[in-house]
């Protein structure tokens, strides 16, 4: 019986080590995805600002002025 308990304990320890390794890998992935998300947010904000500026310019250029303003 003691040998059976010893084998079960070894299996549990091996499983725990495997799970710890997986958690470390997942943590690395989550950190990298967080960095990528931050970069994408910044890029989206820059594109949004640029698009707003282009749209404002287009509206300003296509707006017809009343004759007395020309």
C-alpha positions as CSV (number, residue, x, y, z in Angstrom):
1,X,0.0,0.0,0.0
2,X,2.8,2.4,0.8
3,X,4.3,1.9,-2.7
4,X,0.9,2.6,-4.3
5,X,0.7,5.9,-2.3
6,X,4.2,6.8,-3.3
7,X,3.4,6.2,-7.0
8,X,0.2,8.3,-6.7
9,X,2.1,11.1,-5.0
10,X,4.8,11.1,-7.8
11,X,2.0,11.3,-10.4
12,X,0.4,14.2,-8.6
13,X,3.7,16.0,-8.4
14,X,4.4,15.4,-12.1
15,X,0.9,16.7,-12.9
16,X,1.4,19.8,-10.7
17,X,4.8,20.5,-12.4
18,X,3.2,20.2,-15.8
19,X,0.3,22.5,-14.8
20,X,2.8,25.1,-13.4
21,X,4.6,25.1,-16.7
22,X,1.4,25.6,-18.6
23,X,0.4,28.5,-16.4
24,X,3.7,30.1,-17.0
25,X,3.3,29.7,-20.7
26,X,-0.2,31.1,-20.6
27,X,0.9,34.0,-18.5
28,X,3.6,34.9,-21.1
29,X,0.9,34.7,-23.9
30,X,-1.5,37.0,-21.9
31,X,1.3,39.5,-21.3
32,X,2.2,39.6,-25.0
33,X,-1.4,39.9,-26.0
34,X,-1.8,42.9,-23.6
35,X,1.1,44.6,-25.2
36,X,-0.3,44.0,-28.7
37,X,-3.7,45.3,-27.5
38,X,-2.1,48.5,-26.3
39,X,-0.3,48.9,-29.6
40,X,-3.6,48.3,-31.5
41,X,-5.4,50.8,-29.3
42,X,-2.8,53.5,-30.0
43,X,-2.9,52.7,-33.8
44,X,-6.7,52.9,-33.8
45,X,-6.7,56.2,-32.0
46,X,-4.1,57.7,-34.5
47,X,-6.2,56.4,-37.4
48,X,-9.4,57.8,-35.9
49,X,-7.7,61.2,-35.4
50,X,-6.4,61.2,-38.9
51,X,-9.8,60.2,-40.4
52,X,-11.5,62.9,-38.4
53,X,-9.1,65.5,-39.7
54,X,-9.5,64.3,-43.3
55,X,-13.3,64.4,-43.0
56,X,-13.2,67.9,-41.5
57,X,-11.0,69.0,-44.4
58,X,-13.4,67.4,-46.9
59,X,-16.4,69.1,-45.4
60,X,-14.7,72.4,-45.3
61,X,-13.6,72.1,-48.9
62,X,-17.0,71.0,-50.2
63,X,-19.1,73.5,-48.3
64,X,-20.2,76.2,-50.7
65,X,-19.9,79.7,-49.4
66,X,-22.7,82.2,-49.9
67,X,-22.0,84.6,-52.7
68,X,-21.4,87.6,-50.4
69,X,-18.5,85.7,-48.7
70,X,-16.6,85.3,-52.0
